[in-house]
Amino acid sequence: MRNANAKDLPAVLEIVNQAILHTTANYNYDPQTLAEQQSWLQQKQSHGFPIIVAEQAGKIVGFGTYGTFREKMGYRFTVEHSVYVFDGFSGNGIGRLLLETLINLAKNQGLHVMIGAIDAENKGSIAFHEKFGFTDCGVIKQAAFKFDRWLDLQFMQLILK
């Protein structure tokens, strides 16, 4: 685990685009560009939000981050996180290490709540979050449309302190 840098963006982009094109872990339709990932990195860094990568044998195999949950000042102690593991590397503890690291970083930043927004059909991700103490805080029915069907969005939260 380490902090991401600009040189990691092509690998992060590959992971993100795989999720966009082939899963409901990301509700975007179109692949991101390198320029968009560069802007994303700069925005995260300018707000003091981490982007961490998991590296194995010199290859980026996952990344995690968190950021603003909602823009209003009252939400400043709440963040929404994302954890992505490259296709073929799931089940090896990479996601666990990424999420553990993000939780610890959030606690060290004095944050209070971490939110996960998960496709409600993704029972594996829901169970994964439950192992860390995340609890169900609601489902928004038919919140998104992708792959010619309506998708429900499951919110989970972890109170950090």
N, C-alpha and C positions, 0 to 999 in steps of 0.2 A: 504494500500500500504506500502510495506517495501522492503528493499534490500534483495535479495535472499542469502541463505547460503547453505552449503553442505547438510544440513538436508532436504532442500526443493527439492533436485534433483530427488528423486523418483517420486514426484508429477509432477514436470516439465517434467520428462521423460514420464510419462503417457499421459500428454497433447500433447507433441510433437509426440509421437508414434500414438496417435489417429489421428492426422492431417496427418501424413505420410501414414497411412494405409487406411484412409477413405476419404481424401479430396485432392484437388489440391492447398491447401494453402502452401504446402511444396512439392517440387518436388523430394524429396528422395523416394526411393522404399522400402528400408529395415529399420525396426525399429532400433532406436539407442539403445546402451547399456548404462548401468550406468557408465561404465568406460569412454565412449565417452562423456557423459554429464559432468563428473567430469573434463575431459580435457578441455571441452568447457568453464566451469565456471572459471577454472584457467586462460585460455587464455584471457577471457573477463576482469577478474580482473587485470591481469598483464598489460593490455593496458589501464586501467582506464575507461573501458566501464561498464555501469550499467546493472544489471539484477534485475528487480523488480518483486515482486509477489503480487498478489491480494489474500487476505485471507478472507474467510467468514466462521464463526463458526468453526474455527480451520482447515479448508480445503483450500488448494491452488486451486483456481478456474481460475487462469489466470496468465500469466507472459508477460513481455515485456523486450526488450533489443535493443541496437543498437551497431553497430561496423563498422569496416573499410568498406568503399564502394569499393575502389580499393587501391592497394598497393603503387602506386607511390606517392611521397611526395606532389605533387600539389593537391592531393585529401584530404589532412589531415584535412580539415575543413568540409568535407562532410561525412555523415554517412548513413548507411542503417539500418532501424529499422525492428523489428518483434514484433507483438502483437498476442498472442494466448489466447483464452478463452476456458475453458474446455467445452466439449460437454454438452449441456443442460443448460448452464449458459449465453448464448448469449442473448442480448437484455435487460440486467439488468444494463447497465451502466459501466460494468467492463472494457470493451475495451476502453471506453471513458476515464475513470480514468487512465488506463495504458498509453494511448497515451498522454494525457495531462501531465502526470508526466515525460514521456520520453522527450517531447518537452521542458519542463522547465529545465530538467537536461542538455539537449544539449545546450540550451541557456546559462545556467550557466557555462558550460565548454568552452564557446566561439566558439562553432561550428557555421557554416554558413548555411548549407543545410542539410535537412533530406530527404532521398529517401525512397519511398515505392515501392517494386517490387511485383505486384499483378497479380494473374491469371486473364486474361482479361475477363473471363466469370463470375468472382465474382463481379457482379454489386453492391452487398451490401457493400463489402469492398471498392469499388471505391467511392460510395456515402458517406460512413463513412469518408473516407479521405478528400473528398471535404468539409465536414462540418468543418474541421480543417484548411481549406485554402490550402490544397495540390492541385496542378494543374497537369494536364496531360502533360507529357513531352515525350510521345512516346510509341509505341507498337513494340515489336520484334515478328514478326509473326513466329509461329511454333518453338519457342525457346526451347521447352521441349517436351518430350514424356512420357506420363503416362496414365495408365488405357486404353491402346490400342488406344490412339488418340494423335494428335499434339495439343499443348497448346500454346497460345499466351501470352506473358508476357508484362503487362502494367506497365510502370514506371510513378510514380507521385513524385512531389517534393514540399517541403515547404522551402521557404527561411526564416530562423529563425530571421534574423535581417536586 
